[in-house]
Amino acid sequence: MKNILLVLFTISAVSGFSQHIKIDKKKLGFLKNETHVQVKFKYDNLSFNADNLSEIAFIDYFKDKMASRQIDSTGWTNAYFLHKDALWQEAYVSKLNETLERYQAPIFSLDESQNANYYMLVEVNWIYAGYDIGVAKSPSKVKLNLLLFDKKNKTKIATIPVGISTADNDKEDNDSEWTYLRRIQNAFTNSGFKLGITLKRLFDKK
């Protein structure tokens, strides 16, 4: 029993450490003078799951899985790109802004027409959806890297290595239409929360 508890504690500690975000407060001090920061997402080096499937291989895997069950994969494919190009990004930015709403922080926005001096590039490098089979479950995870640029001359100002963020999933997630994609969204939401908690150290309260 003691060995089991030790293993669980170790896993918990590693998970908590992997979600800690380190920042250089001096390099990010310019954010105090901004009202808005544009946010862009980049998926160029994205891989999935423990075997690091490419995005194409990941999509083909689901298509083949559905085809073997004589299920049309069109709906799932459309839902995947909706989540990737909109819902995951909105969940991340929304939670980030919600976490910072009581502080004198800029608003982070996906709106490309937003008048902002800087933009934050979110590099999505790895995604794991986790699972929940009743007797056992595993949290969803995303690995992100953030780059902040001067929008006018496209000069990189700072890098924030977010690393892996995890999120537990509940019955509501398992009952949703696209369970796999919903679980991933939770990890994006939690990553936005973690960044917000970190950035609070830069700003005064309202």
C-alpha positions as CSV (number, residue, x, y, z in Angstrom):
1,M,0.0,0.0,0.0
2,K,2.8,2.4,0.9
3,N,4.5,1.7,-2.5
4,I,1.2,2.5,-4.3
5,L,0.8,5.8,-2.5
6,L,4.4,6.6,-3.2
7,V,3.9,6.0,-7.0
8,L,0.7,8.1,-6.9
9,F,2.5,11.0,-5.1
10,T,5.4,10.8,-7.6
11,I,3.0,11.0,-10.6
12,S,1.2,13.9,-9.0
13,A,4.4,15.8,-8.3
14,V,5.7,15.3,-11.9
15,S,2.4,16.3,-13.3
16,G,2.3,19.5,-11.2
17,F,5.9,20.4,-12.1
18,S,5.3,19.9,-15.8
19,Q,2.5,22.5,-15.7
20,H,4.7,25.2,-14.0
21,I,5.4,28.1,-16.3
22,K,8.6,30.1,-15.9
23,I,8.7,33.7,-17.2
24,D,11.2,36.5,-17.3
25,K,9.3,39.4,-15.8
26,K,11.6,42.0,-17.2
27,K,11.2,40.8,-20.7
28,L,7.5,40.8,-20.4
29,G,7.2,44.1,-18.6
30,F,6.1,45.8,-21.9
31,L,2.7,44.1,-21.5
32,K,1.8,46.5,-18.7
33,N,1.5,49.3,-21.2
34,E,-0.7,47.4,-23.7
35,T,-4.5,47.2,-23.9
36,H,-4.7,44.3,-26.4
37,V,-2.4,41.5,-27.6
38,Q,-3.3,39.5,-30.7
39,V,-3.1,35.7,-30.5
40,K,-2.2,33.4,-33.3
41,F,-2.0,29.6,-33.3
42,K,0.5,27.5,-35.2
43,Y,0.2,23.7,-35.7
44,D,3.2,23.1,-38.1
45,N,5.0,20.6,-35.8
46,L,1.9,19.1,-34.3
47,S,1.9,15.4,-33.2
48,F,-0.6,13.2,-31.4
49,N,-0.5,10.7,-28.6
50,A,2.3,8.6,-27.1
51,D,3.4,7.4,-30.6
52,N,3.7,11.0,-31.9
53,L,1.4,10.5,-34.9
54,S,1.5,13.3,-37.5
55,E,-1.7,15.2,-38.0
56,I,-2.4,13.4,-41.3
57,A,-1.7,10.0,-39.7
58,F,-4.0,10.9,-36.8
59,I,-6.9,11.9,-39.1
60,D,-6.4,8.8,-41.2
61,Y,-6.4,6.6,-38.1
62,F,-9.9,7.9,-37.2
63,K,-11.1,7.6,-40.8
64,D,-10.0,4.0,-41.0
65,K,-11.4,3.2,-37.6
66,M,-14.8,4.6,-38.6
67,A,-14.7,2.9,-42.0
68,S,-14.1,-0.5,-40.3
69,R,-17.4,0.2,-38.5
70,Q,-19.1,1.4,-41.7
71,I,-19.5,4.9,-40.3
72,D,-19.1,8.0,-42.4
73,S,-16.1,9.9,-41.1
74,T,-17.1,13.3,-42.7
75,G,-18.9,14.5,-39.6
76,W,-15.9,13.7,-37.4
77,T,-13.4,15.3,-39.8
78,N,-15.5,18.5,-40.0
79,A,-15.7,18.6,-36.2
80,Y,-12.0,18.1,-35.8
81,F,-11.1,21.1,-38.0
82,L,-13.8,23.2,-36.2
83,H,-12.2,22.4,-32.9
84,K,-8.7,22.9,-34.1
85,D,-9.3,26.2,-36.0
86,A,-11.9,27.7,-33.6
87,L,-13.1,26.0,-30.4
88,W,-9.7,25.0,-28.9
89,Q,-8.3,28.5,-29.6
90,E,-11.4,30.2,-28.2
91,A,-11.3,28.1,-25.1
92,Y,-7.7,28.9,-24.5
93,V,-8.0,32.7,-25.0
94,S,-11.3,32.9,-23.1
95,K,-9.9,31.2,-20.0
96,L,-6.7,33.3,-20.2
97,N,-8.7,36.5,-20.2
98,E,-11.1,35.3,-17.5
99,T,-8.1,34.5,-15.2
100,L,-6.7,38.0,-15.7
101,E,-10.0,40.0,-15.6
102,R,-9.3,41.4,-12.1
103,Y,-5.9,42.7,-13.1
104,Q,-4.7,45.6,-15.2
105,A,-3.7,43.3,-18.0
106,P,-4.2,43.5,-21.8
107,I,-7.0,41.7,-23.5
108,F,-5.8,38.7,-25.5
109,S,-7.7,38.5,-28.8
110,L,-7.9,36.2,-31.8
111,D,-9.3,39.1,-33.9
112,E,-6.8,39.7,-36.6
113,S,-8.2,43.2,-37.2
114,Q,-7.5,44.1,-33.5
115,N,-5.3,47.2,-33.1
116,A,-2.4,45.7,-31.1
117,N,1.3,46.4,-31.0
118,Y,2.2,42.8,-30.2
119,Y,1.0,39.4,-31.0
120,M,1.5,36.0,-29.2
121,L,2.2,33.0,-31.3
122,V,0.9,29.8,-29.7
123,E,2.9,26.8,-31.1
124,V,0.9,23.6,-30.5
125,N,3.4,20.8,-30.5
126,W,1.7,17.8,-29.0
127,I,-1.8,16.7,-28.1
128,Y,-3.0,13.7,-26.1
129,A,-6.8,13.2,-25.6
130,G,-6.6,10.9,-22.6
131,Y,-9.3,8.4,-21.9
132,D,-12.0,7.3,-19.5
133,I,-13.2,3.7,-19.5
134,G,-14.9,3.8,-16.1
135,V,-12.4,1.7,-14.1
136,A,-9.4,3.7,-15.4
137,K,-8.9,7.2,-16.8
138,S,-6.1,9.4,-18.0
139,P,-6.1,13.2,-18.3
140,S,-5.9,15.0,-21.6
141,K,-2.7,16.9,-22.3
142,V,-1.3,19.6,-24.6
143,K,2.2,20.8,-25.1
144,L,2.6,24.5,-26.1
145,N,5.3,27.0,-26.7
146,L,4.6,30.7,-26.7
147,L,6.4,33.4,-28.7
148,L,5.8,37.1,-28.4
149,F,6.5,39.4,-31.3
150,D,6.5,43.1,-32.1
151,K,3.7,43.3,-34.7
152,K,5.2,46.1,-36.7
153,N,8.6,44.7,-37.4
154,K,7.9,41.0,-36.5
155,T,10.8,41.0,-34.0
156,K,10.6,38.2,-31.4
157,I,10.5,39.8,-27.9
158,A,10.2,36.8,-25.6
159,T,9.6,33.1,-25.4
160,I,7.5,31.3,-22.8
161,P,8.0,27.6,-22.8
162,V,4.7,26.4,-21.4
163,G,5.4,22.7,-21.7
164,I,2.7,20.2,-21.0
165,S,-0.6,21.2,-19.4
166,T,-3.1,18.5,-18.3
167,A,-6.9,18.5,-17.6
168,D,-9.1,16.0,-15.9
169,N,-12.3,15.1,-17.7
170,D,-15.8,14.3,-16.3
171,K,-19.0,12.6,-17.3
172,E,-20.2,15.6,-19.2
173,D,-17.2,15.4,-21.5
174,N,-17.8,11.7,-22.0
175,D,-21.4,12.3,-22.9
176,S,-20.6,15.0,-25.5
177,E,-21.0,14.3,-29.2
178,W,-17.3,14.5,-29.9
179,T,-15.8,13.1,-26.7
180,Y,-12.3,12.9,-27.9
181,L,-12.2,16.5,-29.2
182,R,-14.0,17.8,-26.1
183,R,-11.3,16.2,-23.8
184,I,-8.6,18.0,-25.8
185,Q,-10.4,21.3,-25.4
186,N,-10.3,20.9,-21.7
187,A,-6.5,20.7,-21.8
188,F,-6.4,23.9,-23.9
189,T,-8.7,25.6,-21.4
190,N,-6.4,24.6,-18.5
191,S,-3.3,25.7,-20.3
192,G,-4.9,29.2,-20.7
193,F,-5.7,29.2,-17.0
194,K,-2.1,28.2,-16.1
195,L,-0.7,31.0,-18.3
196,G,-3.1,33.5,-16.7
197,I,-2.1,32.5,-13.2
198,T,1.6,33.0,-14.3
199,L,1.0,36.4,-15.9
200,K,-0.8,37.7,-12.8
201,R,2.6,38.4,-11.3
202,L,3.2,41.1,-13.9
203,F,0.1,43.2,-13.2
204,D,-1.5,45.2,-10.5
205,K,-5.1,44.5,-9.4
206,K,-7.9,46.8,-10.7
